[in-house]
Amino acid sequence: MKHSIIKAIFGGVIVSTAFSVAAADAYPSKTIKWVVPFTPGGAMDTMARTLGDKMSQSMKQPIVIENRPGAGGVIGSTMVAKSEPDGYTMMIVSIGHAVNPSLYSRLAYDPIKDFEPVSLVGVVPNVLVVNPAVKANNVSELIALAKQQPGKLTFASAGSGTTIHLAGELFASMANIDILHVPYKGSAPAVTDLMGRQVDMMFDSVSSAKPYIDSGRLKPLAVTTNKRSSVLPNVPTVAEAGIKGYELNGWYAVFVPAKTPQPIVNRLNEELVKALKQPEVKARFTQIGAEPVGSTPAELGQYLKAETTKWSEIVRARNIKAD
């Protein structure tokens, strides 16, 4: 009897494995849904639509973008976490995917355990800008000014827990200064008030800030990545400007539900990396101030774990709350 049970179990495993391999070999055989957990028109949405178009041509199946905005990406991510792990539902997320576990006391999913990593797809540098009335022309002068007036300098963001907010909190923590966070409902009204001198500083995306920098309405002091941005090559990094070790990548990555067969994950990774190398994709990314980045699934998995740990410490230390 015992021998029969063991034989039945192993027989089931063999059948199941054979079925998974067969399914992966036939993949894709129908429309793939790509969930964007934010509104249309932003960098994340643009990346998904640009890459989805190229992948659809290569994989010979439609890839349909579905925007599911809300709660800093939580609504869309929850939907994907509960989807069938068959390769027909995928999602693109930002740095918020690593931050949300620390911002929200209860999530309906685990950002690491409930998803399979596919690939990093891009990074968007932020730039520290101040309005022209601020008497600081570099990072050192800004820090000195903040220390002279603790709690007086204000920094705007697109909302609590956004990349823009996190950049400012990390800056304040590493520079050991006291600056006041002023959250807005989006980047546009924050930039408007910054130019109107209602707030002093902001960490905006380079693509958003560049027109105002070029026109002299904002002063750029530093970019947040570990190397200079091709969009603003004459602007130093925050680390170059004096805060050693400072780095914030506004990153974007693709995930699928946990337990998606590895051959399917590998196929999606292959298609994404191939699309990222195409000239038209690189050109479109450049237009939105993004730099294409490809990775292996394993590299993305390790990166997500490191980012989750990093931001949990910052959120706790700075007492950051979700809106």
VOBA-1610 file (N, C-alpha, C; in pm, whole numbers, padded with zeros to 5 digits, always signed):
BEGIN
Met+00084-00121+00000Met+00000+00000+00000Met+00086+00124+00000Lys+00186+00128+00094Lys+00275+00244+00103Lys+00345+00269-00029His+00392+00161-00093His+00460+00172-00221His+00368+00232-00327Ser+00241+00193-00324Ser+00145+00243-00422Ser+00120+00392-00406Ile+00113+00437-00276Ile+00089+00579-00249Ile+00205+00663-00301Ile+00331+00615-00268Ile+00450+00687-00314Ile+00453+00692-00466Lys+00420+00581-00529Lys+00420+00575-00675Lys+00318+00673-00733Ala+00201+00681-00667Ala+00096+00771-00714Ala+00139+00916-00702Ile+00205+00948-00588Ile+00252+01085-00566Ile+00353+01125-00672Phe+00454+01039-00693Phe+00557+01071-00791Phe+00500+01072-00933Gly+00402+00985-00957Gly+00337+00984-01087Gly+00267+01116-01112Gly+00201+01170-01005Gly+00132+01299-01016Gly+00229+01410-01043Val+00347+01406-00977Val+00449+01509-00999Val+00496+01508-01143Ile+00517+01387-01196Ile+00565+01374-01334Ile+00461+01430-01431Val+00334+01395-01407Val+00227+01444-01495Val+00219+01596-01488Ser+00224+01649-01363Ser+00214+01794-01343Ser+00330+01867-01410Thr+00451+01813-01393Thr+00569+01875-01453Thr+00560+01872-01605Ala+00517+01759-01658Ala+00504+01746-01802Ala+00404+01848-01856Phe+00294+01866-01781Phe+00192+01963-01822Phe+00249+02105-01823Ser+00328+02139-01717Ser+00388+02273-01708Ser+00483+02299-01823Val+00564+02200-01855Val+00660+02215-01965Val+00586+02233-02097Ala+00479+02154-02116Ala+00401+02164-02239Ala+00338+02302-02251Ala+00284+02352-02137Ala+00221+02483-02137Ala+00322+02592-02169Ala+00443+02577-02112Ala+00548+02676-02137Ala+00592+02674-02283Asp+00596+02554-02342Asp+00637+02542-02482Asp+00537+02611-02575Ala+00409+02607-02537Ala+00304+02666-02621Ala+00286+02814-02593Tyr+00354+02868-02495Tyr+00337+03006-02451Tyr+00404+03104-02545Pro+00337+03217-02576Pro+00199+03251-02540Pro+00101+03208-02649Ser-00018+03173-02609Ser-00119+03131-02706Ser-00243+03219-02702Lys-00237+03326-02620Lys-00351+03419-02614Lys-00302+03556-02564Thr-00392+03649-02550Thr-00360+03785-02508Thr-00298+03789-02368Ile-00194+03869-02354Ile-00129+03890-02224Ile-00176+04025-02168Lys-00215+04024-02042Lys-00257+04147-01975Lys-00141+04204-01895Trp-00109+04331-01921Trp+00001+04399-01850Trp-00061+04506-01761Val-00056+04485-01631Val-00116+04577-01535Val-00018+04688-01500Val-00067+04813-01511Val+00007+04931-01468Val-00070+04987-01348Pro-00015+04981-01226Pro-00091+05022-01107Pro-00095+05172-01083Phe-00084+05250-01189Phe-00094+05395-01181Phe-00172+05446-01303Thr-00203+05575-01304Thr-00282+05632-01412Thr-00204+05638-01543Pro-00275+05647-01656Pro-00207+05659-01785Pro-00128+05789-01795Gly-00024+05786-01880Gly+00049+05908-01912Gly+00180+05929-01840Gly+00203+05859-01729Gly+00327+05875-01655Gly+00439+05792-01713Ala+00556+05800-01648Ala+00673+05725-01697Ala+00648+05575-01697Met+00585+05525-01592Met+00559+05382-01582Met+00468+05334-01695Asp+00362+05409-01720Asp+00267+05375-01825Asp+00334+05380-01962Thr+00416+05482-01984Thr+00487+05496-02111Thr+00582+05379-02135Met+00653+05338-02030Met+00745+05224-02043Met+00669+05097-02080Ala+00559+05072-02011Ala+00482+04950-02036Ala+00427+04948-02179Arg+00374+05060-02224Arg+00316+05064-02359Arg+00425+05051-02466Thr+00540+05114-02443Thr+00650+05106-02539Thr+00704+04964-02549Leu+00730+04904-02433Leu+00784+04768-02432Leu+00679+04667-02476Gly+00554+04687-02433Gly+00447+04595-02469Gly+00427+04587-02620Asp+00440+04700-02688Asp+00425+04702-02833Asp+00532+04617-02901Lys+00656+04632-02857Lys+00766+04555-02917Lys+00755+04406-02883Met+00720+04376-02759Met+00707+04236-02719Met+00592+04168-02791Ser+00483+04241-02813Ser+00367+04186-02883Ser+00405+04145-03026Gln+00483+04231-03090Gln+00528+04200-03226Gln+00616+04075-03228Ser+00704+04064-03130Ser+00798+03953-03125Ser+00730+03822-03085Met+00636+03831-02989Met+00571+03711-02935Met+00447+03671-03014Lys+00406+03761-03107Lys+00293+03733-03195Lys+00161+03709-03120Gln+00146+03783-03011Gln+00021+03784-02936Gln-00001+03926-02884Pro-00128+03969-02874Pro-00154+04102-02821Pro-00112+04115-02674Ile-00060+04232-02639Ile-00034+04264-02499Ile-00116+04388-02468Val-00212+04373-02379Val-00308+04479-02347Val-00271+04545-02215Ile-00255+04677-02216Ile-00223+04752-02095Ile-00351+04780-02017Glu-00350+04749-01889Glu-00464+04774-01802Glu-00419+04859-01684Asn-00466+04983-01676Asn-00431+05072-01566Asn-00522+05045-01446Arg-00462+05016-01332Arg-00535+04991-01207Arg-00475+05079-01097Pro-00498+05211-01103Pro-00435+05302-01007Pro-00499+05297-00868Gly-00425+05349-00771Gly-00480+05364-00636Gly-00387+05315-00528Ala-00384+05390-00416Ala-00310+05352-00295Ala-00162+05326-00323Gly-00101+05412-00404Gly+00042+05400-00428Gly+00084+05272-00496Gly-00006+05217-00580Gly+00025+05094-00651Gly-00028+04969-00586Val-00085+04981-00466Val-00130+04864-00390Val-00247+04793-00458Ile-00343+04870-00514Ile-00462+04809-00575Ile-00424+04720-00692Gly-00343+04772-00782Gly-00302+04692-00898Gly-00218+04572-00860Ser-00128+04593-00764Ser-00040+04483-00720Ser-00120+04373-00653Thr-00221+04409-00577Thr-00307+04309-00512Thr-00376+04223-00616Met-00426+04286-00722Met-00494+04213-00828Met-00400+04112-00895Val-00278+04156-00923Val-00183+04068-00990Val-00141+03952-00898Ala-00124+03981-00770Ala-00085+03877-00674Ala-00187+03765-00669Lys-00314+03798-00694Lys-00422+03699-00688Lys-00455+03637-00824Ser-00380+03677-00927Ser-00406+03626-01062Ser-00344+03487-01082Glu-00391+03419-01184Glu-00338+03287-01217Glu-00190+03299-01256Pro-00105+03210-01205Pro+00039+03216-01239Pro+00069+03144-01370Asp+00009+03194-01477Asp+00021+03125-01606Asp+00095+03208-01711Gly+00148+03326-01671Gly+00221+03408-01766Gly+00135+03503-01846Tyr+00004+03502-01820Tyr-00085+03590-01896Tyr-00127+03715-01818Thr-00068+03733-01702Thr-00084+03857-01626Thr+00053+03898-01576Met+00094+04020-01608Met+00221+04072-01563Met+00201+04216-01515Met+00297+04270-01446Met+00283+04408-01400Met+00417+04479-01396Ile+00410+04610-01407Ile+00528+04694-01390Ile+00509+04773-01262Val+00614+04783-01182Val+00606+04856-01055Val+00727+04948-01043Ser+00719+05037-00946Ser+00829+05130-00920Ser+00889+05100-00784Ile+00974+05189-00737Ile+01038+05177-00606Ile+00936+05162-00494Gly+00814+05213-00518Gly+00708+05201-00418Gly+00678+05057-00380His+00705+04963-00470His+00682+04821-00441His+00766+04775-00323Ala+00886+04835-00310Ala+00975+04800-00199Ala+00944+04880-00074Val+00874+04991-00090Val+00847+05081+00023Val+00714+05051+00089Asn+00614+05009+00011Asn+00479+04992+00062Asn+00467+04901+00185Pro+00545+04793+00196Pro+00534+04710+00315Pro+00563+04786+00445Ser+00645+04890+00436Ser+00678+04969+00554Ser+00577+05081+00577Leu+00512+05126+00470Leu+00416+05236+00481Leu+00279+05190+00528Tyr+00240+05070+00485Tyr+00106+05020+00518Tyr+00116+04906+00619Ser+00037+04917+00725Ser+00044+04815+00831Ser-00008+04680+00782Arg-00101+04684+00686Arg-00155+04559+00633Arg-00161+04566+00481Leu-00098+04470+00416Leu-00107+04456+00272Leu-00167+04319+00242Ala-00242+04312+00132Ala-00305+04184+00096Ala-00207+04093+00023Tyr-00082+04134+00014Tyr+00019+04055-00056Tyr+00155+04082+00005Asp+00248+03991-00019Asp+00387+04009+00019Asp+00464+04044-00109Pro+00530+04160-00113Pro+00594+04204-00238Pro+00705+04112-00287Ile+00758+04029-00199Ile+00865+03938-00238Ile+00809+03797-00263Lys+00732+03744-00168Lys+00686+03606-00177Lys+00575+03584-00279Asp+00495+03686-00307Asp+00378+03668-00393Asp+00403+03701-00540Phe+00529+03728-00575Phe+00561+03761-00714Phe+00691+03695-00758Glu+00699+03668-00887Glu+00823+03621-00948Glu+00887+03739-01021Pro+01013+03770-00992Pro+01080+03879-01064Pro+01109+03840-01207Val+01095+03936-01298Val+01125+03912-01439Val+01247+03994-01482Ser+01238+04127-01472Ser+01353+04209-01510Ser+01335+04353-01465Leu+01444+04417-01427Leu+01446+04562-01418Leu+01431+04615-01560Val+01361+04728-01576Val+01345+04780-01713Val+01399+04922-01729Gly+01405+05000-01620Gly+01455+05135-01636Gly+01473+05209-01505Val+01552+05314-01511Val+01567+05404-01397Val+01544+05547-01443Val+01485+05627-01356Val+01460+05769-01385Val+01525+05850-01274Pro+01635+05918-01303Pro+01700+05999-01200Pro+01612+06116-01156Asn+01620+06149-01029Asn+01558+06271-00979Asn+01666+06377-00966Val+01624+06502-00964Val+01718+06612-00948Val+01671+06702-00835Leu+01763+06739-00750Leu+01734+06834-00642Leu+01732+06973-00701Val+01616+07038-00694Val+01602+07174-00747Val+01551+07266-00636Val+01591+07392-00643Val+01543+07494-00549Val+01490+07611-00630Asn+01403+07690-00567Asn+01357+07809-00639Asn+01468+07915-00633Pro+01471+08008-00728Pro+01582+08104-00736Pro+01601+08193-00613Ala+01498+08202-00528Ala+01510+08286-00408Ala+01594+08220-00299Val+01612+08088-00308Val+01690+08017-00207Val+01838+08050-00225Lys+01900+08098-00118Lys+02040+08144-00127Lys+02137+08028-00110Ala+02130+07937-00206Ala+02221+07822-00210Ala+02243+07785-00355Asn+02367+07772-00395Asn+02401+07738-00533Asn+02461+07599-00546Asn+02474+07530-00435Asn+02522+07392-00436Asn+02471+07321-00311Val+02495+07192-00304Val+02442+07111-00194Val+02501+07155-00059Ser+02630+07184-00055Ser+02693+07225+00070Ser+02630+07353+00125Glu+02603+07448+00037Glu+02541+07573+00080Glu+02398+07550+00128Leu+02327+07457+00063Leu+02190+07426+00104Leu+02189+07362+00243Ile+02280+07269+00267Ile+02288+07204+00398Ile+02322+07307+00506Ala+02417+07396+00477Ala+02454+07500+00573Ala+02335+07589+00605Leu+02256+07623+00501Leu+02139+07706+00520Leu+02035+07637+00607Ala+02016+07507+00582Ala+01919+07430+00661Ala+01961+07420+00808Lys+02090+07408+00831Lys+02139+07399+00970Lys+02129+07532+01043Gln+02132+07641+00967Gln+02116+07773+01028Gln+01970+07798+01067Gln+01877+07730+00995Gln+01734+07752+01018Gln+01662+07617+01033Pro+01685+07544+01141Pro+01625+07411+01157Pro+01472+07416+01144Gly+01418+07329+01057Gly+01274+07318+01041Gly+01210+07425+00955Lys+01291+07518+00904Lys+01236+07630+00826Lys+01229+07600+00677Leu+01332+07535+00622Leu+01331+07504+00479Leu+01227+07396+00450Thr+01152+07414+00342Thr+01046+07320+00306Thr+01082+07245+00177Phe+01044+07117+00173Phe+01063+07042+00048Phe+00930+06980+00006Ala+00896+07002-00120Ala+00770+06954-00175Ala+00784+06811-00228Ser+00671+06741-00233Ser+00671+06608-00295Ser+00538+06586-00364Ala+00531+06477-00441Ala+00407+06441-00510Ala+00316+06358-00420Gly+00347+06353-00293Gly+00267+06276-00197Gly+00355+06191-00108Ser+00307+06161+00011Ser+00384+06081+00106Ser+00411+05942+00051Gly+00536+05899+00063Gly+00575+05767+00018Gly+00616+05759-00127Thr+00604+05870-00201Thr+00648+05871-00341Thr+00801+05877-00348Thr+00854+05848-00465Thr+00999+05855-00484Thr+01051+05993-00449Ile+00976+06096-00490Ile+01016+06233-00463Ile+01026+06260-00313His+00930+06208-00239His+00932+06223-00093His+01049+06148-00032Leu+01067+06024-00075Leu+01174+05941-00018Leu+01311+06001-00043Ala+01328+06062-00161Ala+01457+06126-00193Ala+01488+06235-00092Gly+01386+06313-00057Gly+01405+06420+00040Gly+01433+06370+00180Glu+01363+06264+00219Glu+01384+06208+00353Glu+01523+06147+00366Leu+01567+06078+00260Leu+01701+06020+00262Leu+01807+06130+00269Phe+01784+06236+00195Phe+01875+06352+00195Phe+01884+06413+00335Ala+01769+06436+00396Ala+01766+06496+00530Ala+01835+06407+00632Ser+01812+06276+00619Ser+01872+06181+00714Ser+02024+06178+00702Met+02073+06169+00577Met+02217+06156+00557Met+02291+06288+00578Ala+02221+06402+00555Ala+02284+06533+00577Ala+02267+06581+00720Asn+02185+06506+00796Asn+02158+06540+00936Asn+02101+06682+00949Ile+01996+06708+00871Ile+01930+06838+00874Ile+01781+06820+00902Asp+01718+06926+00948Asp+01575+06926+00978Asp+01504+07013+00874Ile+01435+06949+00779Ile+01359+07021+00677Ile+01215+06972+00680Leu+01122+07058+00641Leu+00979+07028+00654Leu+00920+06975+00524His+00858+06858+00531His+00797+06796+00414His+00658+06857+00388Val+00633+06894+00262Val+00503+06947+00221Val+00451+06860+00107Pro+00360+06767+00136Pro+00309+06678+00031Pro+00201+06744-00055Tyr+00203+06711-00184Tyr+00101+06757-00278Tyr+00037+06635-00342Lys-00072+06657-00411Lys-00138+06547-00483Lys-00086+06544-00627Gly+00038+06508-00641Gly+00100+06501-00773Gly+00217+06596-00786Ser+00300+06568-00887Ser+00421+06647-00909Ser+00391+06786-00963Ala+00293+06798-01053Ala+00265+06925-01120Ala+00232+07039-01023Pro+00139+07021-00928Pro+00111+07131-00835Pro+00229+07162-00743Ala+00310+07060-00714Ala+00428+07083-00631Ala+00528+07171-00703Val+00551+07143-00831Val+00644+07223-00911Val+00593+07366-00926Thr+00463+07379-00944Thr+00403+07512-00958Thr+00430+07597-00834Asp+00409+07538-00716Asp+00434+07613-00592Asp+00582+07636-00568Leu+00666+07543-00616Leu+00810+07563-00603Leu+00854+07684-00685Met+00806+07692-00808Met+00841+07807-00892Met+00779+07935-00837Gly+00663+07922-00771Gly+00598+08037-00711Gly+00654+08076-00576Arg+00759+08002-00534Arg+00831+08031-00410Arg+00747+08008-00284Gln+00649+07917-00296Gln+00570+07877-00179Gln+00644+07770-00099Val+00731+07697-00167Val+00818+07599-00102Val+00960+07622-00154Asp+01058+07566-00084Asp+01198+07597-00114Asp+01267+07501-00210Met+01237+07371-00196Met+01314+07272-00270Met+01229+07150-00303Met+01283+07067-00392Met+01209+06948-00434Met+01303+06854-00508Phe+01276+06725-00499Phe+01348+06625-00577Phe+01254+06578-00687Asp+01259+06643-00803Asp+01169+06610-00913Asp+01241+06522-01014Ser+01164+06456-01102Ser+01226+06378-01209Ser+01296+06473-01305Val+01404+06428-01365Val+01481+06516-01452Val+01399+06560-01573Ser+01313+06471-01624Ser+01234+06507-01741Ser+01132+06616-01709Ser+01075+06610-01589Ser+00978+06710-01548Ser+01044+06844-01519Ala+01160+06840-01454Ala+01226+06964-01410Ala+01305+07035-01519Lys+01352+06960-01620Lys+01445+07018-01717Lys+01394+07145-01787Pro+01269+07152-01833Pro+01224+07276-01898Pro+01234+07398-01806Tyr+01207+07378-01678Tyr+01211+07489-01583Tyr+01356+07525-01545Ile+01441+07425-01551Ile+01585+07451-01530Ile+01639+07531-01647Asp+01603+07488-01769Asp+01652+07556-01890Asp+01605+07702-01897Ser+01485+07728-01844Ser+01430+07863-01848Ser+01475+07949-01730Gly+01549+07889-01636Gly+01598+07964-01521Gly+01499+07978-01407Arg+01385+07909-01417Arg+01285+07921-01311Arg+01315+07830-01192Leu+01405+07732-01212Leu+01450+07646-01104Leu+01602+07630-01112Lys+01666+07615-00996Lys+01811+07593-00991Lys+01840+07447-00958Pro+01914+07377-01044Pro+01950+07238-01014Pro+02075+07232-00928Leu+02072+07149-00825Leu+02190+07136-00739Leu+02257+06999-00752Ala+02179+06893-00771Ala+02239+06759-00780Ala+02136+06658-00827Val+02182+06549-00889Val+02095+06437-00925Val+02114+06325-00823Thr+02012+06240-00811Thr+02009+06143-00701Thr+02076+06010-00732Thr+02107+05983-00858Thr+02166+05855-00894Thr+02316+05853-00867Asn+02378+05734-00882Asn+02521+05723-00850Asn+02610+05768-00965Lys+02549+05806-01076Lys+02625+05866-01186Lys+02542+05980-01245Arg+02607+06070-01315Arg+02537+06185-01370Arg+02436+06143-01477Ser+02331+06224-01488Ser+02227+06196-01585Ser+02269+06249-01722Ser+02239+06172-01827Ser+02267+06218-01963Ser+02180+06337-02000Val+02069+06354-01929Val+01979+06467-01955Val+02036+06597-01897Leu+02107+06585-01782Leu+02167+06701-01716Leu+02314+06670-01686Pro+02396+06657-01788Pro+02534+06610-01768Pro+02623+06703-01685Asn+02586+06830-01675Asn+02669+06924-01599Asn+02629+06936-01452Val+02526+06862-01413Val+02480+06866-01274Val+02543+06749-01198Pro+02612+06774-01086Pro+02677+06665-01013Pro+02576+06574-00943Thr+02622+06458-00902Thr+02539+06371-00819Thr+02541+06424-00676Val+02444+06381-00596Val+02442+06421-00455Val+02569+06372-00386Ala+02613+06252-00422Ala+02736+06197-00362Ala+02857+06282-00399Glu+02866+06321-00526Glu+02975+06409-00569Glu+02971+06542-00495Ala+02850+06590-00468Ala+02832+06722-00408Ala+02856+06723-00258Gly+02886+06606-00200Gly+02924+06607-00060Gly+02863+06503+00031Ile+02753+06437-00009Ile+02692+06336+00078Ile+02732+06198+00025Lys+02844+06150+00071Lys+02897+06022+00024Lys+02799+05908+00052Gly+02778+05824-00047Gly+02691+05709-00030Gly+02546+05735-00063Tyr+02510+05861-00088Tyr+02370+05890-00123Tyr+02341+05836-00262Glu+02231+05763-00271Glu+02187+05712-00401Glu+02040+05677-00395Leu+01965+05727-00489Leu+01825+05688-00503Leu+01794+05673-00651Asn+01763+05551-00689Asn+01723+05524-00826Asn+01571+05514-00831Gly+01510+05598-00913Gly+01367+05582-00937Gly+01350+05468-01036Trp+01347+05344-00984Trp+01353+05227-01072Trp+01215+05172-01106Tyr+01212+05098-01215Tyr+01089+05033-01262Tyr+01124+04890-01300Ala+01036+04797-01265Ala+01064+04656-01288Ala+00936+04579-01317Val+00953+04463-01378Val+00839+04379-01417Val+00836+04252-01333Phe+00716+04218-01286Phe+00693+04098-01207Phe+00571+04024-01260Val+00562+03895-01227Val+00444+03813-01255Val+00405+03743-01125Pro+00285+03684-01117Pro+00245+03616-00994Pro+00340+03504-00955Ala+00353+03481-00826Ala+00436+03372-00776Ala+00388+03239-00834Lys+00483+03148-00852Lys+00458+03013-00904Lys+00436+03010-01056Thr+00457+03122-01122Thr+00458+03119-01268Thr+00573+03028-01312Pro+00552+02934-01402Pro+00659+02841-01442Pro+00785+02915-01487Gln+00900+02865-01442Gln+01026+02931-01473Gln+01052+02946-01623Pro+01016+02847-01706Pro+01038+02867-01850Pro+00961+02988-01905Ile+00844+03016-01850Ile+00766+03132-01893Ile+00831+03260-01844Val+00877+03260-01719Val+00949+03376-01664Val+01071+03406-01751Asn+01143+03301-01787Asn+01264+03319-01869Asn+01230+03374-02007Arg+01119+03329-02063Arg+01078+03379-02195Arg+01044+03528-02187Leu+00969+03568-02084Leu+00934+03708-02068Leu+01059+03793-02046Asn+01153+03741-01967Asn+01279+03812-01944Asn+01354+03832-02076Glu+01360+03727-02154Glu+01431+03732-02284Glu+01368+03838-02374Glu+01235+03840-02378Glu+01165+03935-02465Glu+01182+04079-02416Leu+01177+04099-02286Leu+01194+04233-02230Leu+01334+04288-02257Val+01434+04207-02230Val+01573+04250-02250Val+01598+04280-02397Lys+01541+04197-02485Lys+01556+04220-02629Lys+01491+04352-02670Ala+01373+04379-02617Ala+01302+04504-02650Ala+01378+04626-02600Leu+01437+04615-02482Leu+01510+04728-02422Leu+01631+04769-02504Lys+01681+04678-02588Lys+01799+04707-02670Lys+01764+04773-02803Gln+01636+04781-02834Gln+01596+04836-02964Gln+01606+04988-02964Pro+01658+05046-03073Pro+01679+05191-03080Pro+01553+05274-03052Glu+01437+05228-03104Glu+01314+05304-03083Glu+01275+05309-02935Val+01300+05198-02865Val+01270+05192-02722Val+01364+05284-02645Lys+01492+05278-02679Lys+01589+05365-02611Lys+01553+05512-02633Ala+01512+05546-02755Ala+01477+05685-02787Ala+01354+05729-02708Arg+01255+05642-02695Arg+01133+05677-02621Arg+01164+05693-02472Phe+01248+05608-02420Phe+01288+05620-02279Phe+01360+05753-02256Thr+01448+05788-02348Thr+01522+05914-02335Thr+01428+06033-02330Gln+01320+06027-02408Gln+01223+06137-02411Gln+01158+06161-02275Ile+01144+06056-02195Ile+01082+06072-02062Ile+01188+06077-01951Gly+01314+06093-01991Gly+01421+06106-01892Gly+01461+05976-01827Ala+01429+05864-01891Ala+01459+05732-01835Ala+01577+05668-01905Glu+01644+05580-01834Glu+01754+05504-01891Glu+01718+05356-01889Pro+01719+05287-02005Pro+01682+05145-02009Pro+01780+05060-01928Val+01725+04963-01857Val+01807+04871-01778Val+01746+04732-01789Gly+01826+04634-01823Gly+01780+04497-01823Gly+01851+04419-01714Ser+01789+04312-01666Ser+01853+04229-01564Ser+01802+04086-01577Thr+01865+03995-01506Thr+01811+03860-01495Thr+01705+03859-01385Pro+01617+03760-01383Pro+01520+03749-01274Pro+01588+03743-01136Ala+01698+03670-01128Ala+01769+03657-01000Ala+01826+03789-00954Glu+01880+03866-01045Glu+01936+03998-01011Glu+01827+04090-00958Leu+01709+04087-01023Leu+01599+04169-00976Leu+01551+04125-00837Gly+01546+03995-00816Gly+01505+03943-00686Gly+01596+03991-00574Gln+01725+03986-00597Gln+01822+04033-00498Gln+01810+04184-00476Tyr+01790+04256-00584Tyr+01779+04402-00577Tyr+01655+04442-00496Leu+01543+04374-00520Leu+01420+04405-00447Leu+01438+04382-00298Lys+01502+04272-00260Lys+01524+04245-00118Lys+01610+04355-00053Ala+01715+04398-00123Ala+01803+04502-00071Ala+01729+04635-00057Glu+01647+04669-00158Glu+01570+04794-00155Glu+01466+04791-00043Thr+01401+04676-00025Thr+01299+04664+00080Thr+01360+04686+00218Thr+01477+04628+00240Thr+01546+04646+00369Thr+01589+04791+00388Lys+01646+04849+00284Lys+01693+04988+00291Lys+01581+05084+00328Trp+01469+05072+00260Trp+01361+05168+00281Trp+01282+05143+00408Ser+01280+05019+00455Ser+01214+04993+00584Ser+01287+05067+00696Glu+01419+05074+00685Glu+01498+05145+00786Glu+01475+05296+00779Ile+01468+05349+00656Ile+01444+05493+00639Ile+01303+05531+00685Val+01203+05451+00646Val+01065+05480+00685Val+01050+05480+00836Arg+01113+05383+00900Arg+01105+05375+01047Arg+01178+05491+01112Ala+01299+05519+01066Ala+01380+05624+01128Ala+01319+05763+01109Arg+01256+05786+00994Arg+01198+05919+00964Arg+01051+05926+00996Asn+00993+05814+01044Asn+00851+05811+01081Asn+00762+05854+00965Ile+00789+05798+00847Ile+00712+05832+00727Ile+00578+05757+00729Lys+00472+05829+00695Lys+00337+05770+00693Lys+00279+05781+00553Ala+00192+05687+00519Ala+00120+05695+00391Ala+00014+05803+00401Asp-00025+05859+00284Asp-00130+05961+00283Asp-00260+05903+00340
//
